[in-house]
Amino acid sequence: MKLLVKTSLYYAMASLLFFAVAGFIILINFNNVIDNDINDFLVNREEIATTQLVNDIPIEALNNYEQIIKISTNQEEIDNLIFSDTIVYDIIDDEFHAYRKLNVIRKIGAVYYDISIFKSLIESNLLVVEILKPMLMVFLGLLTFLILGNLFISRGLWRPFKETLITLKNYELGSTRSIDFSKTNTREFNQLNNMLNIMIKKIHYDYLNLKEFTENAAHEIQTPLAIIRNKCEILLQSEKLTDVELKPLKSIYNSCLRLSKINHGLTLLAKIESGAYDNSEKVDVTEVVKSQVQHYIEVVELNGLIIKTELKQQIYFVINPDLIEILVSNLIRNAIKHNTSNGTIHITTFQNCIRFSNSGNQSKIDTYQFKRFNRSNKNSLGLGLSIINKICLAYNIQLKYSYENGLHNFDLNF
């Protein structure tokens, strides 16, 4: 969940709770006011009835559906006003209605009278409803206004933070351009941007030093490796060496070849990351695949494999010609190296997609094997998939891997 949405949601919940509590308090106070008015009305009616009794007006003349007076035998709770809510059957409407009732015992002369005064609550309840409707509309309107206002204001307040995230997302570590954060009048955001600038400069400096060291090391190691390889080749051609001497010499020679391949792979990765292959042009990728298949056909046959191609869809893509050849070559070599005896290799083109499929004993590989020196085969350098991944990232080629029906599938989506 986005930070802006989360803060707005919390604010909406807090506002809703506040308005609910405020509305409840207003409703209680409003009901108390109405109750007091009704009670005052009942007291006035009772005082009038008492005055009429004092003036010797007969009970029969005073009794009606809202006023009942009778002689009481209770002589203890005199002048005690008792208010209560009750339900009275209305003969005219043929239904029960809510009423407020006042009951009091008065002593007039030597006679005790039980006086009950009634007041219908229909009008007061309707009044409450009529007042609550506009009040509820006002509350909802005010709540909506506050939530939208908070969302609008928060969006403006958090805009510098969002711009910082976008800047970081678009920044490339190997880029030569400096990173610039938007200026803001919020001190905390400026402090964050300053700290990020310091950290990025330090990381960029360390990255450049490491990159320079890798390039220099790869370059400097080429000459010693070439000398060692040449010396080993000369010694291996000598007929004076015994089998005991040949065995360690072949081991040295094979290790030297392996180091040369690793050095070449690291150099290639460094060039890709540094953007050395910047001359791009529109390339017929399908023709590159056909050319590479012909190049590896003998290797495929020597390994006892069968390669099948379905290259009916022509695919064109703007890329460095050397890199697309390296990309396709590495995928084919990967399919050869990680295959089974009498296995198969399938290369198929779809709409803007090429699939390289090969049989293999190993189950589905993990994505960590796309990193340098991660390998499932002890004879592998662990750089092939890393080079493939780097080229795809450099040209926004979507690389997908799947394992279906015993086949490892690598899809290049252009």
Secondary structure, DSSP 8 states (H G I E B T S, - for coil): --HHHHHHHHHHHHHHHHHHHHHHHHHHHHHHHHHHHHHHHHHHHHHHHHHHHHTT--HHHH-BTTEEEEE----SSBT--EEEEEEEEETTTTEEEEEEEEEEEEEETTEEEEEEEEEESHHHHHHHHHHHHHHHHHHHHHHHHHHHHHHHHHHHHHHHHHHHHHHHHH--TT-SS-------S-HHHHHHHHHHHHHHHHHHHHHHHHHHHHHHHHHHHHHHHHHHHHHHHHHHT-SS--HHHHHHHHHHHHHHHHHHHHHHHHHHHHHHHHT-----EEEEHHHHHHHHHHHHHHHHHHTT-EEEEE--S--EEEE-HHHHHHHHHHHHHHHHHT--TT-EEEEEEETTEEEEEEE-SS----GGGGSTT--SSTTS-S-HHHHHHHHHHHTT-EEEEEEETTEEEEEEE-
